[in-house]
Amino acid sequence: MNKCIAVSFFAIALLYFSFSFGQSKVSPDPLVAHIDSTVKPGDDFFLFANGKWFKENPIPASEQNNGIWQLIQDTINAQIRTICESSASLINAKKGSNKQKIGDFFSTGLDSISLNKKGISDLRKEMEMIDTIKDMYGVVKAAAYIHTIAGSPMFGFYVGQDDKISSKHAIFVAQGGLSLPDRNYYFDTDAQAVSIRQKFVVHLHNMFKIIGYNDTKAKQAADNLMTLETAIAKTSRKREDTRDPIKNYNKISFKQLTESTPNFDWTIFMKGVGLHVIDTVVVGQPEFLTAVNEYLQSFPLDDWKNYLKFHLVRGLARYLDDKTYLESFNFYSTVLRGVQEPKPRWKRVVEQTDRSLGELLGQVYVSEYLPKGTKEKLQEIGNTIKEVYAERIKALDWMSEATKVKALNKLNTIVMKVGYPDKWKDLSSMQIDRSSYVRNVMSANQWEFNYMIAKYGKPVDRSEWDMEPQTYNAYYNPSNNEIVVPGCNIILPGYERTLADDALLYSVIGGSTFGHEITHGFDDQGSKYNEQGNLENWWTASDSMKFFAKTKMIVQQFNGYVAVDSLHINGELTQGENIADLGGIMMGYEAFKKTKQYRNHELISGLNPGQRFFLGYAFAWMVDDRPEAIANQVRSNEHSPAKFRVIGPLTNMPEFYTTFGIKAGDAMWRADSVRVKIW
């Protein structure tokens, strides 16, 4: 695109602004209405596409960000709220029915008067249990119980598909047990990290006073807990080092596990979580368990008891009285993410009801709120993306024919679950009533935990979903070689009850969803799993070298981005998501080229198909984050901040350069020699 055409595009956009705002009955096209014409697309396409919306919609005091995710979540919350309120109004709902559980759960969460009268008294039984601990066997037993209801003290633990035998479930034990988001927070020396550590100790002090300690005892407990967790953090692998599924897969017999950590009684722990006959365990980081085993001797019993008390209350603080909730909020939301005030209680309770009873709510949501044709449209987009992926694999100049055959086989066997499940989970055994909000949450947590535990020893159910249809997200599961796209992903602001045009659907759903998730099957992690979901090196040695040479380029690219202040993105940690973003947008564009809208060069709101597609992709990541939230994400998350999920992939796409006239000298220009080309 030459400069002249770029100018005419701005003129068209500005004309559309004038026309739209002059006609009160016409809603402005979001792609045009959000453009900040003071920003050149070649300088910062993220702000060019979304800047006007950001200026007109500052981040609410109760949120860590604002943007498309918040708009869609607000729409979903309003719908879920209607379901909750109608259920809560039923006085004689049948005991055990979906509406009884939804209504009772929601009602207890809204009852702030009862919550504030109780304080943390609903946890009295758990506190007394911890107080009566006499030895490390008691610590292990209590830790097991807390795993079932509130969190993951000491380490991570779960039952899931065996990475090397995907038809079987395995027991996994991995590093964990920290109260700060990542090990980096305990050791980074920049001013922000130091300040967070100082404020964390103050938070611990305040929480121990809420638990019932006097000021002196609370301060001592806080200091000691910080020392204990710092030791745990020191022996934890860096997050980027936990991404390699092969290096973090160490299967040993249960006997070997018990012998390697003699101070930790695994028989007591396993019995506590509901497991009795165990053959093997997959240990993620053996050196971590070795260190924890030593800490059980080197740290006093009282330190471990205080550690368990804090992890119990931390995991349940949101469902207790206002004093406890606000203390937790002030640290974990305000200090870590910059959120200024809590969300309204109704919104917090709606979101928690959805998290705890999502399967029950999902059944109502599907029938009443998903646009007609949702499942069919999602399947159409997903199938087209798969077809394009096959074409791209066949045309690769760096992959051998032998590896192409295996890559195509893996692609063809990817299962796409879209919209909503064909069968729902049975939550009949979950006990919910109107006596206690926190007890209802604990009951839901325990049901979910027991549901997971019950899988051990049983065949893998590959039809199962791990998300509800009202969850605005998606995932790729390498062990099932599947992608799951819940129905609400079809929703776009301004198109809540209908379907958007294909440029938007193929950029937002085709590119940032289907294309992204399919690419996870071929990123630096997913590429190590075969078509059956088992860890296996199906690449030739030469192809592997070529592939990882390309992934190093994307690591270098993102290492160069400064996310906030002087904090750089961790290209190694984020490379899997960055690879998926790049593959996703490229596949989305190729799939869009097959649509009638693209072939007929249809103009909508003065935008040609290519312009709408790339603006649509920026719309998919229209998220304005607080600086604190960005810093927290960079330190502890494998996803790059939203801005870089737009400018990073697009600067590697020649089609983007052509569409918006990006040229040498523009900030977003990257020389062809450093553009990342993988798929």
GUZAPA-747012 format. One record per residue (C-alpha): residue number from 1; chain; z, x, y. Coordinates in steps of 0.02 Angstrom, whole numbers, plus 50000, padded with zeros to 5 digits. Layout:
% GUZAPA-747012
(torke NUM A (Z X Y))
...
***
This chain:
% GUZAPA-747012
(torke 1 A (50000 50000 50000))
(torke 2 A (49954 50071 50170))
(torke 3 A (50056 50056 50327))
(torke 4 A (49948 49918 50398))
(torke 5 A (49980 49802 50250))
(torke 6 A (50165 49841 50257))
(torke 7 A (50170 49785 50438))
(torke 8 A (50078 49624 50396))
(torke 9 A (50208 49589 50262))
(torke 10 A (50345 49599 50394))
(torke 11 A (50246 49482 50504))
(torke 12 A (50229 49357 50363))
(torke 13 A (50414 49368 50326))
(torke 14 A (50462 49340 50508))
(torke 15 A (50342 49193 50522))
(torke 16 A (50424 49117 50370))
(torke 17 A (50596 49138 50448))
(torke 18 A (50538 49043 50601))
(torke 19 A (50458 48904 50501))
(torke 20 A (50604 48883 50381))
(torke 21 A (50739 48876 50511))
(torke 22 A (50637 48756 50615))
(torke 23 A (50629 48632 50471))
(torke 24 A (50804 48572 50432))
(torke 25 A (50753 48494 50266))
(torke 26 A (50672 48651 50198))
(torke 27 A (50785 48778 50114))
(torke 28 A (50730 48956 50153))
(torke 29 A (50670 49058 50006))
(torke 30 A (50815 49176 49967))
(torke 31 A (50700 49325 49943))
(torke 32 A (50636 49307 50120))
(torke 33 A (50795 49244 50200))
(torke 34 A (50895 49395 50143))
(torke 35 A (50778 49529 50211))
(torke 36 A (50849 49643 50345))
(torke 37 A (50694 49686 50446))
(torke 38 A (50789 49824 50538))
(torke 39 A (50785 49927 50377))
(torke 40 A (50625 50005 50310))
(torke 41 A (50597 49972 50125))
(torke 42 A (50561 50157 50101))
(torke 43 A (50728 50207 50177))
(torke 44 A (50844 50092 50079))
(torke 45 A (50763 49952 49980))
(torke 46 A (50933 49884 49927))
(torke 47 A (50983 49850 50108))
(torke 48 A (50806 49799 50158))
(torke 49 A (50807 49663 50025))
(torke 50 A (50988 49606 50043))
(torke 51 A (51054 49669 50210))
(torke 52 A (51037 49507 50308))
(torke 53 A (51136 49413 50179))
(torke 54 A (51272 49546 50181))
(torke 55 A (51285 49535 50371))
(torke 56 A (51301 49346 50365))
(torke 57 A (51420 49341 50217))
(torke 58 A (51564 49466 50231))
(torke 59 A (51672 49496 50079))
(torke 60 A (51808 49363 50068))
(torke 61 A (51984 49431 50083))
(torke 62 A (52020 49372 49905))
(torke 63 A (51874 49464 49825))
(torke 64 A (51827 49645 49788))
(torke 65 A (51644 49606 49820))
(torke 66 A (51524 49471 49874))
(torke 67 A (51349 49433 49821))
(torke 68 A (51245 49352 49687))
(torke 69 A (51376 49372 49551))
(torke 70 A (51505 49287 49660))
(torke 71 A (51385 49147 49707))
(torke 72 A (51343 49113 49525))
(torke 73 A (51525 49129 49471))
(torke 74 A (51576 49006 49608))
(torke 75 A (51448 48883 49540))
(torke 76 A (51513 48905 49363))
(torke 77 A (51695 48895 49422))
(torke 78 A (51661 48730 49510))
(torke 79 A (51586 48660 49351))
(torke 80 A (51728 48725 49242))
(torke 81 A (51854 48657 49367))
(torke 82 A (51782 48482 49347))
(torke 83 A (51802 48494 49159))
(torke 84 A (51980 48560 49177))
(torke 85 A (52036 48429 49303))
(torke 86 A (51964 48285 49205))
(torke 87 A (52051 48348 49048))
(torke 88 A (52217 48375 49139))
(torke 89 A (52214 48196 49203))
(torke 90 A (52216 48126 49025))
(torke 91 A (52397 48079 48993))
(torke 92 A (52374 48026 48812))
(torke 93 A (52245 48153 48753))
(torke 94 A (52249 48171 48563))
(torke 95 A (52360 48317 48511))
(torke 96 A (52253 48463 48456))
(torke 97 A (52094 48397 48537))
(torke 98 A (51987 48506 48650))
(torke 99 A (52032 48404 48803))
(torke 100 A (52219 48411 48764))
(torke 101 A (52215 48600 48754))
(torke 102 A (52107 48622 48908))
(torke 103 A (52210 48499 49009))
(torke 104 A (52380 48568 48957))
(torke 105 A (52328 48749 48984))
(torke 106 A (52258 48711 49157))
(torke 107 A (52410 48606 49207))
(torke 108 A (52538 48740 49165))
(torke 109 A (52441 48867 49266))
(torke 110 A (52439 48756 49419))
(torke 111 A (52626 48719 49412))
(torke 112 A (52685 48855 49531))
(torke 113 A (52854 48771 49557))
(torke 114 A (52901 48789 49373))
(torke 115 A (52829 48964 49365))
(torke 116 A (52932 49024 49513))
(torke 117 A (53091 48947 49444))
(torke 118 A (53067 49038 49280))
(torke 119 A (53026 49211 49346))
(torke 120 A (52999 49318 49191))
(torke 121 A (53124 49220 49085))
(torke 122 A (52986 49161 48968))
(torke 123 A (52977 49342 48909))
(torke 124 A (53164 49352 48872))
(torke 125 A (53137 49355 48683))
(torke 126 A (53017 49502 48697))
(torke 127 A (53132 49597 48816))
(torke 128 A (53280 49574 48698))
(torke 129 A (53174 49635 48553))
(torke 130 A (53134 49796 48647))
(torke 131 A (53315 49818 48704))
(torke 132 A (53376 49813 48524))
(torke 133 A (53258 49952 48466))
(torke 134 A (53362 50090 48383))
(torke 135 A (53228 50213 48325))
(torke 136 A (53043 50252 48324))
(torke 137 A (53013 50127 48185))
(torke 138 A (53065 49994 48309))
(torke 139 A (52948 50066 48440))
(torke 140 A (52803 50054 48318))
(torke 141 A (52847 49875 48269))
(torke 142 A (52860 49820 48451))
(torke 143 A (52698 49908 48497))
(torke 144 A (52609 49813 48358))
(torke 145 A (52675 49647 48423))
(torke 146 A (52622 49684 48602))
(torke 147 A (52448 49724 48538))
(torke 148 A (52436 49547 48473))
(torke 149 A (52490 49458 48633))
(torke 150 A (52473 49563 48790))
(torke 151 A (52385 49732 48787))
(torke 152 A (52355 49896 48698))
(torke 153 A (52505 50012 48715))
(torke 154 A (52496 50190 48644))
(torke 155 A (52314 50180 48586))
(torke 156 A (52164 50067 48565))
(torke 157 A (52153 49966 48405))
(torke 158 A (52028 49841 48338))
(torke 159 A (51931 49779 48187))
(torke 160 A (51742 49786 48206))
(torke 161 A (51581 49829 48119))
(torke 162 A (51577 49998 48035))
(torke 163 A (51454 50106 48132))
(torke 164 A (51386 50180 47971))
(torke 165 A (51397 50026 47860))
(torke 166 A (51356 49882 47977))
(torke 167 A (51378 49751 47841))
(torke 168 A (51564 49791 47829))
(torke 169 A (51710 49781 47948))
(torke 170 A (51815 49934 47982))
(torke 171 A (51981 49971 48068))
(torke 172 A (51962 50076 48225))
(torke 173 A (52097 50176 48315))
(torke 174 A (52052 50262 48478))
(torke 175 A (52134 50342 48629))
(torke 176 A (52209 50225 48757))
(torke 177 A (52380 50167 48814))
(torke 178 A (52360 50211 48999))
(torke 179 A (52407 50099 49145))
(torke 180 A (52285 50177 49268))
(torke 181 A (52098 50143 49240))
(torke 182 A (52054 50315 49174))
(torke 183 A (52127 50487 49137))
(torke 184 A (52047 50553 49298))
(torke 185 A (52174 50457 49402))
(torke 186 A (52315 50565 49334))
(torke 187 A (52233 50731 49380))
(torke 188 A (52103 50714 49520))
(torke 189 A (52160 50809 49674))
(torke 190 A (52067 50719 49814))
(torke 191 A (52172 50626 49943))
(torke 192 A (52131 50454 49874))
(torke 193 A (52181 50498 49696))
(torke 194 A (52343 50578 49754))
(torke 195 A (52384 50424 49858))
(torke 196 A (52349 50308 49711))
(torke 197 A (52468 50406 49599))
(torke 198 A (52605 50398 49730))
(torke 199 A (52581 50211 49752))
(torke 200 A (52577 50186 49564))
(torke 201 A (52751 50261 49547))
(torke 202 A (52813 50145 49685))
(torke 203 A (52733 50000 49590))
(torke 204 A (52821 50054 49430))
(torke 205 A (52986 50061 49524))
(torke 206 A (52961 49884 49590))
(torke 207 A (52911 49816 49420))
(torke 208 A (53066 49889 49335))
(torke 209 A (53173 49805 49469))
(torke 210 A (53087 49640 49427))
(torke 211 A (53125 49673 49244))
(torke 212 A (53309 49683 49295))
(torke 213 A (53351 49866 49325))
(torke 214 A (53455 49922 49474))
(torke 215 A (53370 50032 49602))
(torke 216 A (53427 50198 49529))
(torke 217 A (53382 50153 49350))
(torke 218 A (53214 50080 49405))
(torke 219 A (53167 50239 49497))
(torke 220 A (53214 50348 49349))
(torke 221 A (53117 50236 49229))
(torke 222 A (52964 50243 49344))
(torke 223 A (52966 50432 49357))
(torke 224 A (52987 50453 49170))
(torke 225 A (52848 50330 49129))
(torke 226 A (52730 50424 49245))
(torke 227 A (52773 50586 49155))
(torke 228 A (52742 50505 48986))
(torke 229 A (52575 50429 49035))
(torke 230 A (52518 50591 49115))
(torke 231 A (52549 50677 48949))
(torke 232 A (52449 50542 48860))
(torke 233 A (52309 50560 48986))
(torke 234 A (52306 50749 48967))
(torke 235 A (52264 50734 48783))
(torke 236 A (52132 50600 48811))
(torke 237 A (51948 50645 48808))
(torke 238 A (51850 50622 48968))
(torke 239 A (51763 50454 48969))
(torke 240 A (51590 50533 48961))
(torke 241 A (51645 50625 48804))
(torke 242 A (51686 50461 48717))
(torke 243 A (51507 50397 48732))
(torke 244 A (51435 50492 48584))
(torke 245 A (51457 50374 48435))
(torke 246 A (51438 50515 48309))
(torke 247 A (51567 50632 48385))
(torke 248 A (51688 50487 48403))
(torke 249 A (51671 50425 48224))
(torke 250 A (51796 50505 48107))
(torke 251 A (51829 50401 47951))
(torke 252 A (51983 50451 47852))
(torke 253 A (52086 50370 47714))
(torke 254 A (52241 50273 47762))
(torke 255 A (52341 50406 47668))
(torke 256 A (52264 50543 47776))
(torke 257 A (52305 50443 47932))
(torke 258 A (52488 50426 47885))
(torke 259 A (52501 50609 47836))
(torke 260 A (52420 50669 47999))
(torke 261 A (52547 50574 48106))
(torke 262 A (52713 50577 48012))
(torke 263 A (52814 50518 48162))
(torke 264 A (52715 50357 48175))
(torke 265 A (52739 50233 48032))
(torke 266 A (52566 50157 48011))
(torke 267 A (52625 50042 47872))
(torke 268 A (52745 49958 47993))
(torke 269 A (52610 49947 48127))
(torke 270 A (52478 49875 48011))
(torke 271 A (52599 49747 47941))
(torke 272 A (52644 49700 48120))
(torke 273 A (52463 49662 48164))
(torke 274 A (52432 49568 48003))
(torke 275 A (52347 49698 47893))
(torke 276 A (52416 49743 47722))
(torke 277 A (52288 49821 47604))
(torke 278 A (52193 49960 47695))
(torke 279 A (52078 50091 47622))
(torke 280 A (52006 50186 47770))
(torke 281 A (52021 50196 47959))
(torke 282 A (51895 50259 48088))
(torke 283 A (51983 50371 48212))
(torke 284 A (51893 50399 48375))
(torke 285 A (51986 50552 48438))
(torke 286 A (52098 50633 48305))
(torke 287 A (52174 50757 48429))
(torke 288 A (52239 50610 48531))
(torke 289 A (52338 50538 48386))
(torke 290 A (52406 50711 48347))
(torke 291 A (52472 50722 48525))
(torke 292 A (52548 50547 48524))
(torke 293 A (52633 50591 48360))
(torke 294 A (52715 50739 48448))
(torke 295 A (52764 50634 48600))
(torke 296 A (52861 50516 48487))
(torke 297 A (52980 50661 48459))
(torke 298 A (52973 50751 48626))
(torke 299 A (53002 50598 48737))
(torke 300 A (53168 50505 48727))
(torke 301 A (53180 50334 48645))
(torke 302 A (53226 50253 48812))
(torke 303 A (53064 50315 48889))
(torke 304 A (52965 50229 48752))
(torke 305 A (53064 50069 48771))
(torke 306 A (53029 50067 48958))
(torke 307 A (52847 50105 48922))
(torke 308 A (52835 49953 48807))
(torke 309 A (52924 49840 48932))
(torke 310 A (52805 49888 49071))
(torke 311 A (52650 49865 48963))
(torke 312 A (52712 49694 48909))
(torke 313 A (52742 49634 49087))
(torke 314 A (52585 49719 49155))
(torke 315 A (52478 49628 49028))
(torke 316 A (52553 49458 49071))
(torke 317 A (52598 49474 49256))
(torke 318 A (52457 49359 49312))
(torke 319 A (52535 49215 49217))
(torke 320 A (52712 49232 49280))
(torke 321 A (52800 49193 49445))
(torke 322 A (52725 49235 49615))
(torke 323 A (52839 49385 49642))
(torke 324 A (52783 49469 49481))
(torke 325 A (52602 49420 49504))
(torke 326 A (52595 49484 49684))
(torke 327 A (52675 49650 49638))
(torke 328 A (52542 49677 49507))
(torke 329 A (52405 49612 49622))
(torke 330 A (52457 49726 49765))
(torke 331 A (52431 49880 49659))
(torke 332 A (52290 49837 49538))
(torke 333 A (52187 49734 49660))
(torke 334 A (52233 49795 49835))
(torke 335 A (52268 49980 49806))
(torke 336 A (52137 50010 49671))
(torke 337 A (51999 49892 49730))
(torke 338 A (52036 49849 49911))
(torke 339 A (52058 49662 49886))
(torke 340 A (52161 49595 50031))
(torke 341 A (52234 49433 49963))
(torke 342 A (52240 49336 49799))
(torke 343 A (52115 49203 49753))
(torke 344 A (52175 49023 49770))
(torke 345 A (52283 48975 49622))
(torke 346 A (52159 48844 49560))
(torke 347 A (52022 48975 49549))
(torke 348 A (52132 49099 49456))
(torke 349 A (52185 48965 49333))
(torke 350 A (52007 48901 49308))
(torke 351 A (51947 49078 49269))
(torke 352 A (52091 49107 49149))
(torke 353 A (52065 48940 49062))
(torke 354 A (51884 48992 49038))
(torke 355 A (51936 49162 48969))
(torke 356 A (52064 49091 48849))
(torke 357 A (51976 48930 48796))
(torke 358 A (51796 48977 48828))
(torke 359 A (51732 48910 48661))
(torke 360 A (51803 48737 48700))
(torke 361 A (51738 48734 48877))
(torke 362 A (51569 48801 48822))
(torke 363 A (51533 48650 48716))
(torke 364 A (51552 48536 48868))
(torke 365 A (51462 48658 48982))
(torke 366 A (51305 48664 48873))
(torke 367 A (51285 48476 48869))
(torke 368 A (51321 48442 49051))
(torke 369 A (51269 48590 49157))
(torke 370 A (51130 48698 49084))
(torke 371 A (50957 48658 49156))
(torke 372 A (50837 48574 49037))
(torke 373 A (50728 48701 48946))
(torke 374 A (50853 48844 48967))
(torke 375 A (50847 48905 48788))
(torke 376 A (50657 48892 48776))
(torke 377 A (50629 48988 48939))
(torke 378 A (50749 49125 48888))
(torke 379 A (50661 49142 48720))
(torke 380 A (50492 49151 48807))
(torke 381 A (50547 49290 48923))
(torke 382 A (50635 49386 48785))
(torke 383 A (50485 49378 48668))
(torke 384 A (50367 49436 48805))
(torke 385 A (50481 49584 48844))
(torke 386 A (50480 49632 48659))
(torke 387 A (50289 49624 48655))
(torke 388 A (50277 49736 48808))
(torke 389 A (50401 49858 48733))
(torke 390 A (50294 49873 48577))
(torke 391 A (50141 49909 48684))
(torke 392 A (50234 50043 48781))
(torke 393 A (50301 50127 48624))
(torke 394 A (50128 50134 48548))
(torke 395 A (50060 50216 48706))
(torke 396 A (50195 50350 48726))
(torke 397 A (50123 50525 48738))
(torke 398 A (50285 50614 48695))
(torke 399 A (50335 50523 48535))
(torke 400 A (50262 50566 48365))
(torke 401 A (50179 50434 48257))
(torke 402 A (50317 50449 48126))
(torke 403 A (50452 50407 48253))
(torke 404 A (50346 50270 48332))
(torke 405 A (50339 50179 48166))
(torke 406 A (50529 50180 48154))
(torke 407 A (50550 50134 48338))
(torke 408 A (50433 49985 48317))
(torke 409 A (50524 49933 48161))
(torke 410 A (50689 49935 48254))
(torke 411 A (50614 49839 48400))
(torke 412 A (50538 49707 48287))
(torke 413 A (50703 49678 48197))
(torke 414 A (50804 49653 48358))
(torke 415 A (50885 49482 48350))
(torke 416 A (50888 49383 48512))
(torke 417 A (51029 49257 48532))
(torke 418 A (50998 49154 48688))
(torke 419 A (51075 49005 48775))
(torke 420 A (51220 48959 48663))
(torke 421 A (51277 48977 48481))
(torke 422 A (51221 48858 48346))
(torke 423 A (51400 48845 48283))
(torke 424 A (51566 48855 48375))
(torke 425 A (51728 48942 48328))
(torke 426 A (51868 48835 48259))
(torke 427 A (52015 48843 48380))
(torke 428 A (52115 48706 48293))
(torke 429 A (52257 48824 48247))
(torke 430 A (52286 48877 48428))
(torke 431 A (52444 48795 48496))
(torke 432 A (52437 48743 48680))
(torke 433 A (52561 48628 48769))
(torke 434 A (52634 48597 48943))
(torke 435 A (52794 48698 48924))
(torke 436 A (52743 48874 48979))
(torke 437 A (52587 48951 49057))
(torke 438 A (52622 49128 48999))
(torke 439 A (52662 49065 48823))
(torke 440 A (52496 48973 48821))
(torke 441 A (52406 49133 48868))
(torke 442 A (52502 49229 48735))
(torke 443 A (52456 49096 48607))
(torke 444 A (52272 49111 48654))
(torke 445 A (52282 49301 48648))
(torke 446 A (52365 49296 48478))
(torke 447 A (52234 49175 48411))
(torke 448 A (52095 49291 48470))
(torke 449 A (52182 49443 48395))
(torke 450 A (52213 49355 48228))
(torke 451 A (52032 49297 48225))
(torke 452 A (51979 49479 48239))
(torke 453 A (52103 49539 48107))
(torke 454 A (52046 49405 47984))
(torke 455 A (51874 49484 47980))
(torke 456 A (51937 49636 47887))
(torke 457 A (51879 49633 47708))
(torke 458 A (51755 49493 47739))
(torke 459 A (51564 49504 47757))
(torke 460 A (51499 49524 47934))
(torke 461 A (51442 49360 48010))
(torke 462 A (51287 49412 48106))
(torke 463 A (51269 49239 48183))
(torke 464 A (51430 49258 48283))
(torke 465 A (51430 49267 48473))
(torke 466 A (51551 49373 48576))
(torke 467 A (51515 49280 48738))
(torke 468 A (51516 49098 48792))
(torke 469 A (51364 49009 48867))
(torke 470 A (51453 48998 49036))
(torke 471 A (51483 49187 49043))
(torke 472 A (51367 49268 49171))
(torke 473 A (51334 49427 49075))
(torke 474 A (51239 49490 48923))
(torke 475 A (51257 49626 48793))
(torke 476 A (51170 49731 48661))
(torke 477 A (51265 49758 48498))
(torke 478 A (51197 49913 48410))
(torke 479 A (51284 49871 48246))
(torke 480 A (51192 49704 48236))
(torke 481 A (51037 49768 48327))
(torke 482 A (51047 49611 48432))
(torke 483 A (51046 49556 48613))
(torke 484 A (51147 49407 48671))
(torke 485 A (51101 49316 48832))
(torke 486 A (51214 49167 48875))
(torke 487 A (51130 49014 48950))
(torke 488 A (51206 49028 49124))
(torke 489 A (51100 49184 49154))
(torke 490 A (50959 49064 49195))
(torke 491 A (51054 49012 49352))
(torke 492 A (51000 49086 49518))
(torke 493 A (51073 49038 49688))
(torke 494 A (50963 48900 49758))
(torke 495 A (50897 48858 49584))
(torke 496 A (51055 48790 49501))
(torke 497 A (50973 48634 49428))
(torke 498 A (50797 48698 49403))
(torke 499 A (50701 48854 49354))
(torke 500 A (50647 48986 49481))
(torke 501 A (50470 49054 49486))
(torke 502 A (50418 49186 49360))
(torke 503 A (50430 49331 49482))
(torke 504 A (50616 49297 49497))
(torke 505 A (50643 49254 49314))
(torke 506 A (50551 49407 49250))
(torke 507 A (50639 49525 49370))
(torke 508 A (50815 49455 49356))
(torke 509 A (50813 49395 49175))
(torke 510 A (50665 49492 49108))
(torke 511 A (50706 49658 49191))
(torke 512 A (50892 49669 49226))
(torke 513 A (50941 49567 49072))
(torke 514 A (50821 49565 48923))
(torke 515 A (50732 49727 48965))
(torke 516 A (50898 49811 49006))
(torke 517 A (50983 49755 48845))
(torke 518 A (50835 49798 48733))
(torke 519 A (50828 49971 48811))
(torke 520 A (51010 49995 48759))
(torke 521 A (50942 50001 48583))
(torke 522 A (50847 50157 48634))
(torke 523 A (50963 50239 48761))
(torke 524 A (51063 50398 48728))
(torke 525 A (51185 50299 48619))
(torke 526 A (51083 50156 48547))
(torke 527 A (50946 50275 48492))
(torke 528 A (51067 50344 48362))
(torke 529 A (51072 50178 48266))
(torke 530 A (50935 50121 48147))
(torke 531 A (50859 49948 48130))
(torke 532 A (51004 49891 48018))
(torke 533 A (51133 49944 48146))
(torke 534 A (51192 50099 48055))
(torke 535 A (51218 50270 48132))
(torke 536 A (51069 50371 48073))
(torke 537 A (50957 50502 48149))
(torke 538 A (50786 50419 48132))
(torke 539 A (50701 50536 48255))
(torke 540 A (50604 50693 48215))
(torke 541 A (50686 50850 48285))
(torke 542 A (50544 50875 48409))
(torke 543 A (50553 50695 48472))
(torke 544 A (50740 50707 48495))
(torke 545 A (50721 50863 48602))
(torke 546 A (50588 50779 48710))
(torke 547 A (50691 50621 48728))
(torke 548 A (50851 50708 48780))
(torke 549 A (50755 50819 48901))
(torke 550 A (50702 50658 48988))
(torke 551 A (50878 50587 48987))
(torke 552 A (50941 50748 49068))
(torke 553 A (50826 50710 49214))
(torke 554 A (50907 50541 49244))
(torke 555 A (51079 50624 49233))
(torke 556 A (51026 50747 49368))
(torke 557 A (50953 50608 49475))
(torke 558 A (51113 50505 49477))
(torke 559 A (51226 50656 49495))
(torke 560 A (51144 50678 49665))
(torke 561 A (51194 50506 49731))
(torke 562 A (51349 50495 49841))
(torke 563 A (51426 50325 49808))
(torke 564 A (51564 50324 49939))
(torke 565 A (51637 50458 50053))
(torke 566 A (51606 50620 49957))
(torke 567 A (51620 50542 49784))
(torke 568 A (51465 50572 49678))
(torke 569 A (51408 50460 49535))
(torke 570 A (51443 50536 49365))
(torke 571 A (51267 50547 49294))
(torke 572 A (51328 50593 49120))
(torke 573 A (51447 50446 49108))
(torke 574 A (51322 50320 49178))
(torke 575 A (51165 50383 49093))
(torke 576 A (51157 50246 48960))
(torke 577 A (51161 50107 49090))
(torke 578 A (51042 50202 49204))
(torke 579 A (50918 50224 49061))
(torke 580 A (50933 50038 49022))
(torke 581 A (50905 49991 49205))
(torke 582 A (50749 50099 49214))
(torke 583 A (50678 50035 49050))
(torke 584 A (50724 49857 49096))
(torke 585 A (50635 49850 49263))
(torke 586 A (50480 49934 49192))
(torke 587 A (50470 49812 49046))
(torke 588 A (50508 49665 49159))
(torke 589 A (50363 49712 49273))
(torke 590 A (50241 49734 49129))
(torke 591 A (50294 49566 49056))
(torke 592 A (50276 49482 49226))
(torke 593 A (50098 49545 49237))
(torke 594 A (50057 49430 49090))
(torke 595 A (50112 49273 49184))
(torke 596 A (49998 49149 49272))
(torke 597 A (50087 49184 49437))
(torke 598 A (50042 49368 49430))
(torke 599 A (49865 49346 49361))
(torke 600 A (49821 49218 49494))
(torke 601 A (49898 49323 49632))
(torke 602 A (49999 49172 49689))
(torke 603 A (50080 49184 49860))
(torke 604 A (50251 49104 49878))
(torke 605 A (50335 49104 50049))
(torke 606 A (50209 49232 50107))
(torke 607 A (50253 49355 49969))
(torke 608 A (50130 49415 49840))
(torke 609 A (50186 49427 49657))
(torke 610 A (50230 49612 49664))
(torke 611 A (50335 49591 49821))
(torke 612 A (50427 49444 49746))
(torke 613 A (50460 49539 49585))
(torke 614 A (50539 49692 49667))
(torke 615 A (50634 49588 49794))
(torke 616 A (50692 49483 49647))
(torke 617 A (50756 49638 49559))
(torke 618 A (50856 49686 49715))
(torke 619 A (50918 49505 49721))
(torke 620 A (50984 49528 49543))
(torke 621 A (51099 49666 49609))
(torke 622 A (51140 49588 49778))
(torke 623 A (51322 49643 49773))
(torke 624 A (51421 49709 49921))
(torke 625 A (51574 49803 49858))
(torke 626 A (51728 49863 49950))
(torke 627 A (51736 50055 49964))
(torke 628 A (51895 50057 49858))
(torke 629 A (51809 49957 49723))
(torke 630 A (51660 50075 49723))
(torke 631 A (51776 50226 49708))
(torke 632 A (51868 50143 49564))
(torke 633 A (51703 50106 49477))
(torke 634 A (51637 50283 49497))
(torke 635 A (51798 50358 49426))
(torke 636 A (51814 50243 49277))
(torke 637 A (51656 50145 49236))
(torke 638 A (51493 50183 49147))
(torke 639 A (51394 50072 49266))
(torke 640 A (51328 50141 49430))
(torke 641 A (51370 50041 49588))
(torke 642 A (51248 49899 49623))
(torke 643 A (51152 49988 49761))
(torke 644 A (51104 50131 49647))
(torke 645 A (51054 50014 49507))
(torke 646 A (50916 49961 49627))
(torke 647 A (50860 50118 49716))
(torke 648 A (50883 50230 49563))
(torke 649 A (50760 50144 49445))
(torke 650 A (50637 50092 49581))
(torke 651 A (50613 50269 49645))
(torke 652 A (50541 50311 49473))
(torke 653 A (50413 50169 49477))
(torke 654 A (50237 50202 49547))
(torke 655 A (50208 50013 49558))
(torke 656 A (50353 49998 49679))
(torke 657 A (50283 50137 49788))
(torke 658 A (50115 50050 49795))
(torke 659 A (50185 49877 49829))
(torke 660 A (50291 49929 49977))
(torke 661 A (50194 50078 50042))
(torke 662 A (50326 50208 50001))
(torke 663 A (50262 50380 50051))
(torke 664 A (50316 50562 50059))
(torke 665 A (50449 50582 50192))
(torke 666 A (50531 50413 50156))
(torke 667 A (50711 50425 50094))
(torke 668 A (50667 50338 49930))
(torke 669 A (50516 50448 49893))
(torke 670 A (50532 50558 49740))
(torke 671 A (50397 50683 49696))
(torke 672 A (50304 50642 49537))
(torke 673 A (50373 50798 49453))
(torke 674 A (50552 50732 49461))
(torke 675 A (50519 50549 49426))
(torke 676 A (50597 50498 49262))
(torke 677 A (50473 50428 49137))
(torke 678 A (50547 50379 48969))
(torke 679 A (50478 50214 48906))
***
